[in-house]
Amino acid sequence: MLLLEREPDISIEMDEPTVVATWENRAQIIDIMNSALHMSHEFQLLWNSSGETGRLSQDDTDRLVELLQEISDLNEMLMRLA
């Protein structure tokens, strides 16, 4: 069973960096967004494959964990563009 725990949202207390889009980093931002779109689609496929049981196979669960890590990596890349 996969249990995900959400950390408390403390973003209000911290100043978050602003992502600045420029002509120099435009291609990087587009690549990051394309990757995010692909991951979102793959996540949707995993969700749909859970079927009526609402459960994922071990392989699908492993892929879901990989996707979550990839999403985290994309977020870090995007924040470095600030």
N, C-alpha and C positions, 0 to 999 in steps of 0.2 A: 504494500500500500504506500502510496506517495502522499506525504503530508507536507504542505507548504505553510510556513509561518510568516506572517507579514510583520515587518518591523514597524514600530510606531513612526508616524509621519512627523519628522522634525524639520521639514523643509521651510516652514514658516520662520523658524528661529535663525536660519542660516541664509546668507546671501548666496544665491546660486549664480554660476557664471552664465553670461548671456552668449548664445551662439551667434557669431557674426558671419553673415554670408557675404563673401566678396567674390570678384571674378577669379581670384587666385584659387579659392577653395571650393568653388561651385561644383567642379567635377567630383571632388571628394564627397561633398554633401549629397549629390545625386546618387553616387555609388552606395553610400550608407542607406539612403532611403530606398533604393532598389533592393538592397539586401534585406531591409526590414520588411518590405512588401512580400518578398519571397518567403521569408520566415513566417510571416502572418498567414500566408496561404498554406504553408506546410502545417502550421499549428491548427488551422481550420480542418485540414484533412485528418490530422490525428484526433481532433475532437469528434469529427463525424465517424471515424472508425470505431469509436467506443460503443457505438450502436445503442441498443435499448438497455444494455446492462450498465452503461455509464462507466465501464472499466476498460482500461487499456492493457494490451499485452505487455510483457516485460520489455520486448524490443521497442514498442511504441513509447513506453515509459522512459526508457533509456534515451530515446531520441528527443522526448520532451525536455528532459534535463539538459541535453546538449543544446537544444534551441534556446532555453532560458539563459545558458551561459553565453551563447552567441549574441543574444539580445543585449546582455550586460556588456559584452565586448564592444558592440556597436555604440552603445551609449557612451562608453569611455572614449571611443574614437571621436564621437561628435563633440564631447565636452573639451577635448584637446584642441578643437578648431576654434575655440573661443578666444 
